Amino acid sequence: MGDKEKINLTMLTDFYELTMANGYFETGMADDIAYFDMFFRSVPDGGGFAVMAGVEQMIDYLDNLKFTDKDIDFLRSKGMFCEEFLEYLRNFKFSCDVWAVPEGTPIFPQEPIVTVKGPIIQAQFVESMILLLINHQSLIATKANRIVRSAKGRGVMEFGTRRAHGTAAAVYGARAAYIGGCIGTACTISDRDDGIAALGTMAHSWVQMYENEYEAFKKYAEIYPDNCVLLVDTYNVLKSGVPAAIRVFKEMKPSKMGIRIDSGDVTYLTKQARKMLDEAGFEDCSIVVSNSLDEYIIRDVLLEGACINSFGVGERLITAKSEPVFGGVYKLAALEKDGVMTPKMKISENVEKITNPGFKSVFRIYDKTTNKALADVITLDGETIPEEDGYEIFDPKAVWKKKKLCNFYVKNLRVKLFDKGVKVYESPSVDEIRTYCAEQIDTLWDEMLRFDNPQTYYVDLSQDLWEMKNRIISEHTF
């Protein structure tokens, strides 16, 4: 985020990460190698896919981990940590390997979208911030993409700054919304630091400052003749707002003009406003609509024939109001000691909470003819998916459901971010991520893009991983 002064977020962690770390240290486990996976269990809003986001901020966090003297003094004051452990933290140097799915990629439940391998103290400690960063931005990017798709090619502006849950949520929410397909944001700092276009018109207070709408609009047109978008619903949209706007457009002749409606029956008002503007000769005047919009409202008003060129979407986007929790989790997948790796997994009576063991890779299979995504396969590290002779996938929850795939190509979804603590990946620009996101969503079948009851995408396990998982379950079932 530009050249802003860095804030040390090392201590932004759940306290139990520190108590466990001290415990590992005191029991001689500090140098044991652990593998942790981040994944999520369900797509928000019952959608067909989610959008990966937040990787750049996760990299920045991991690349700047350090404990200050203030941090050490605070931990000492708790009376719970041995001095040797505090000295370890004072000299802390991140040394893990990290892999992740790139930002903008469509992702699906149970896939390891981030994996951290390294000394158990370190790999465990970074859990909270990884979850915080990836959960939040993936949630907003996913919601934004739903809203953008509902607009059917019309521009969607992120207008939620004042309703975000704090400053970071506003800034990173604007970034995530842009990745998801929004054309810009009301959040000015996001333009300064990330180059996301800052957009906006006027508030009702501007109109109320003048004797009438005509005077308010005329003064605005004098100041902004190249971008004159007038808010027409302060008093009465059709009886005073739109007529005043038309009068100003005729007199001032701005090079770019538009009206914004922020209340009322959107379908009726935009139809009538469009008719009035066209009859006055302003067919090129755009109509912008805002006011507590979401994907369902946008879809419905367009189906009703509303005349809208773009949308400003605020609180229901920036907070993902309909389902404001992404639900990603961070679970131990393996331990390694003296070069020997032991797979680990959580077993639960709730089937959806049973994890996948071992160090894994994620492959996406694409049809060579259509370039559409056919399935994802989670494999053990080192496995490959042969492209020449076809590949059989199966439902890991119903193994009799099988499908033979032919004429395809395969892509390993994850990239390496850190090698023994050294950053080896440079994040693309937010514009490049946004373009990549649109391209990758275009590889999904239309049936997966439905808001309600989307087609379920195949996320399967390799035979070797499936056998390992079931062997561990058998060994721990009594």
N, C-alpha and C positions, 0 to 999 in steps of 0.2 A: 504494500500500500504506500508507494511513493517513498519519500525521504523523511517521514515522520520519525520522531524520537522513539526508539524502541522501549517498550515496557517489558521488564523481566517477569514472565509469567510462570517461572519454574515452580513456584509454590501454589499455583492454581491447580490443586490436585485434591482428591479425596484423602482424608487423613489416614485412612487405612492403608493407602499405598506406602506411606512412610513407616507405619508400625510394622507392616509385613516386611518391608525392606530391611528394617533393623533386625527383625527376626531372622531373615535369611542370612544376614551378616553374622549374627551371633551364633548361628547353628552351622556355620561353615559352608553355606550354599551360595555365597555371593558370586562365585565364578561359574556356577552351573549355568548351562545355556538353556534358555526357554524359547519356545515359539508360541506367539499369541496371534490369533486371527480376530479381525473385526469383521462382522457380518450383520445383516439385519434379517428379521423374520417375516415381515409382511410389508407390502407396498402401501403407503398412505392413501387414504380415500378409496381403497379397493381397486387401485389402478393396475395397469398391466406391467409397469416397470417404474423404476426410479432413476434419477440422474445423479451421477457421482459429482460431488463438488467439495471444496474445502482443502484440497491436497496442497495447494501453494502455502496456505497458512499453517498447515501441519508441518510442512518442510521447514518453514521459518522457525516454528517453535522448537523442533528437534535440533535445529542447527544452532540454537542459541541457549541451550540448557546450561545453567550454571547456578550454583548456590552462593549467595552473597554472605558477608559477615552478619548482616542483619537476620538473614534466614537461619544461619547456624545458631545465633544467639537466641532466637525465638524457640527453636527446637530444643535447645539445651534447657530453656526455662520450663519446658513441659515436664522435665524430670523422667522421661520415658526412654531416652536414647543413650546408648553407651558412647563414650568419648571417641572410641575407635571408629564407630560408625559416623559420627559427626565429622571426623577428620576425613573419612572417605568422601563424604558429601562436599567438603571444602575443596577437595582436589578432583571433583567429579568431571569426567570426560565421557561424553556419549560415544559408545563404540558398537552400536547395533547395526545389523543389516535390516533394511526396510524395503518392502515392495508394496505397490498400490495400483489400483485401477486408475488410469488417467481421468482427470476431470472432464466432464461432458459425456462420459460413456454411459449408455443405459445399463443399469445393474439390476440384479434379481435376488430374491431371498436366498439365504444360506451360502451365497458365494463369499469367499474370503476377499473382501475388497481392500483390506490392508493386512499385511503380515509383518510382525516385528520379531526378529531373531537376535538374541544377544544375552548377556549376563542377566540372570533372572531379576536382580534388583532393578536394572534399567528397563527391561522389557515390561515388567509389571508397573513400574512407576509412571510411564507415559500414557497409561490407559485413559485417564480422565480427560486429558486435553485432546487426545486423538478422537475420542468419542464426541466431545463437545464440538470440535471443529467440523468433523465430517457429518455428524448427525444434523447440525443446524443448517449448513449450507446445502447438503443433499436434500433436506426437507424443502427448503425454499426453492431450489432449482427445480425440483419435481413439481411443486405446486405451480410455479411460474409457467412451466412448460404445458401443463394442463390448461391453464388460462390462455396462453398464447395459441394453442391449438384450437381452442373454442372460438377464437376471434377470426378464424378462417382467412388468414393473410393480412388482416388489419393490424395496425401497430398497437402494441400494449406498452404503456408506460408504467413503471413502478412508482406509485405515489404514497408509499406507506411510512416514510421516515418518522413522522410524528407519532405513529401508532406502534412502532417497533418496541421490542422489550429491551430497551437500553441502547447505548451508543454503538457498541460492537454489532448488535443485531441489526441496526439500521445500515451500517456500512457494509458488513459482510452479506446482509440480506440483499442489498442492492446489487452487489457483485453476483450472488447466486442467481438472482432474478434475471440478470443480463445473460448469464450462461444459459439459463433456461429458455431464452428467446425474447425477453423484453427489449425494446428498442432504446430505452433510456430510463432515467430515474429522476426523481425530485431531489435526491440527496446530492447537494453541490460538492461535498468533499469527495464523492466517488468520481466525479468528473476530474477534479484536480489531481487526484492520486492514481486513479485507474483508467482514466480516459473514457469513462462511461458517460454518455451525453447527459448533461443536466437539462431537464425540461420542465416547463411550467408556464402558467399564464398569469392569472391574477386571483386574488381572494375577493370574497364578497365585501370585505372592508374597504377595498379600493373604490368600489362602486358607491358605497355608503358615504364616502368622504365628500362626494359631490352632490349638488342639488338634485341631479337626475342622472339616469343611465347615459343619456346622450352626451352630457358633459364629461362624464367619467370615461366613456369609450373614446371620445374625440381626443382627449388629452393623452390617453394611452396610445392611440394611433399616431399622434405627433411624435411621441418618444420612440415607439417601436414600429416604424412603417414597414419593416421587412419581416416582421413576425407578429402580426396583430391578431391575437386570439382573444376573444371577448367573452366574459362570463355573463350569460344572459338570464340567469334564473334568480337574481336577487329579489325581484318583486313579482313579475309575471312574464313567463317565457314568451308567450305568443302575442300578448297585448302590448307589452312595452319593451322587453329585452331584445327580441329579434328585430322589431321595427327600428329601434334605436341603432342596432348594429348595422342594419342595411343603410340607414341614413349616413352613418359615419363612413361606411365603405364607399358610398357614392361620392361623398365630399372629399375624403382623404386619399382614396385610391391606393391603399397599401398593396405592396407587391405580393404579400402572402397574408391570407386572411382566414379566420376560422371563428367558430363559436363553441363554447363549452356549456353543457347542461349538467348540473350536479344534483338534480332532484326531480321528483315527479315521475309520471308515466313515460319512461324512456321511449317506448315504441311509438306511442301517439305523438309525443312532442317532437321527436326527430323527424317523423313523417311530415308533420305540418311545417316544421322549420325548413326542411328541405324544399318543400313546395314554395314557401315564401321566398327563400333565397334564390331558387331557380327562376321564379317569375320576375325577380328584380334583376336578373342577369348575372347572378353570382353562382354559376354552376360549379366553379372551382373552389368555392368556399367550403372548407372542411367542417365537419361536425364531430366534436370530441365529447365523450360521455364519461362521467365518473360517478361516485356515490355507492359505496359498499357493494362492489361488483365481485362476482366470482365466475368460474367457468360455466356453471349452470345458468346463471342469469344472462351472461353474454350469449350462450348458445340459444337460449329461448327467445331473447329479443330479436336476434338475427333471423330466427325461424319465423318470427312474426312480421318480418319485413322492416325492422327498424333501419333508418338511414344513418349509418354511423361510419366514420372514417377511421377513428382510433379510440382507444379506451385508456383511462387512467384508473389503475387498480391499486388500492391502498391496503387497508387493514386485513382483508381476507387473504391477501397474498403474503405480506411481510410477516404475518404471524402464522400462516398456514392454518387459519382459524378452524376449518372443518376437522382437521386432525393434526394438532400442533406438536406431535412427538414422532420422530423418525424411528426410534426404537433400536438403533444399532447397539450391538453388544461386543465385548472384547473377551475372548475365552482362550484358555490355555489349550494348545493343540499337540505339543510335544515337549519333552525334556531331552537334553543331550549332556552326557557326562563321559569324559574320557573317549570322546569320539563315537560313542554309541547313542543312537537316538531311540527314545521310547515314546511311542504315540500315546497321547492322552485324550480323553473325551469326557464330556458330561453326559451322564445317563439320567433320564427323568421319566416319570410316569406320563408327563406331558410330551407327546411324541415330537412336537415342534421345537422343544427345548433340548433335544438330543443333538449334540454337536458332531462335526466330522473331524476325525483324528488325523494327526500327522502333518508333515510339511507338504503343502499342496500347490498346484498350479491351476489356473482357470483358462480354458480354451473356448473360443467362440467359433462355431462352424457356420460357414456361409455357403449358400447355393452359388455355384459358378455362373449359372445362367442369369439369375435375377439379382445377385448380390444381396439377397435377403438373408437375415440371420435365421438359422434353422434350429439351433440348440446350443446350450453351453454345457461343457463337461468339466467337472472338477476331478482332477487326477492327483495322484501322488507325484511329488517332485521327481523329475527325471523321466516320467512317462511321456510318450508321444502319441499322437493320433494319426495313423497312416491315412494318407489321402488317396492312394492309388487303388486299393482293393475294396474301398467302402468301409464303413464303420457302423457297428450296431450299438445303438443307444437303448437304454431301458429306464423305466421309472423306478427309482430306488425304493419307493413306497409300495409299488405293485410290479414286481419284477417280471411278471408275465406280459406286461405291456412293453413291447419291443418294436424298434423301427430300424431298418437298414438304410443308412444314408450313403448316397453315391454322388459323384460329380460335384464335389465341394472343395473349399479351401479352408484353412484353419488359421486363426490368429490367437496368439497368447495375449490375454487381456492385460496382464500386469507388467509394470515396468519397475526396475530397481531404482530406488530413491537414494539410499545410503549404503555404502559398503564399509563395514566396520567403523561406522560413525562419520565417514567422509561423504559429503553430498556428491552424488554422481549424476544428478538429474536437474535440468533447468526447466522450470515451469514455462509453458507457452504464455503468450499474452492472453488477456481475457477475451480479446476479439478472436484470436485463434481458437480458444476453447469454445466460444459460442458457435463459431462456424463448424467446428468438429462435432459439437453436440447435435446440431441440426442434421449434419451428414449421417451421423450414427443412428439417429432416430428414424431417418429415412430408410435404414436397412430393416426396420421392423415391419411386420405385416400390419395392414390396416386394422385387422381384427383385434390387434393388441392395443390399438390406440383408443378404443372405446372407453368412455368414462365409467360406464356401468357394465359389469360382467364381461370384461375383456377376455380374449382367448388366453389361456394359460401357456406360458412359454416353458419349454423343456429346460430344466436344469438337472442334469444327471450326474451320477458318479461313475468313474471308471470301474471296471470289474475288480481291479486290485484294491481300490479304496473301499468299495462296497464290502469286499471280503474282510478287509482289516476291521472295518467298523462293526460288522456282525460278529467277528471273532471276539472283539473286546466286550461287546454286549453280552455274549454268551459266558464269558469268563467272569462277569460281574453280576450275573443274574442268579438270584437265589430262590 
